[in-house]
């Protein structure tokens, strides 16, 4: 089975999660800027991950998804993940209240990613998920590496 994990990462946290997932499912992981058209040919599984930036995927992931040809993922299983700060990890009560409200309205990056993958013909495999960082630059919350392994197990076809 040919699988690919495509990710973007600003501080290395999303990259760590992508590499764990790729290793667990026997896939290659590639930073979105390094993906070429040939990487997407003959895929059985495509997993896309992004840090949540302004309540959506990074600009490079958004561009990658937008530029996928219509129906290019027909017959390909797809999944998505993001890295995010959870409201409970915000120290300032004012920022915590504001962030909580914004998340209710706009959410995290995993949902827009999976919606676009579906629009391009992908067949959803499992649930999307988010992996938590403790601050905008990280580090990952304790046990997120183990959660990434569990997430990857759910993607085995």
Buried (B, 14 or more C-beta within 10 A) or exposed (E): EBBBBBBBBBBBBBBBBBBBBBBBBEBEBBBBEEBEEEBBEEBBBBBBBBBBBEBBBBEBBBEBBEEBEEEBBEEBBBBBBBBBBBBEBBEEEEEBEEBEEEBEEEBBBBBBBBBBBBEBBBEBBBEBBBBBBBEEEBEBBEEBBEBBEEBBEEBEE
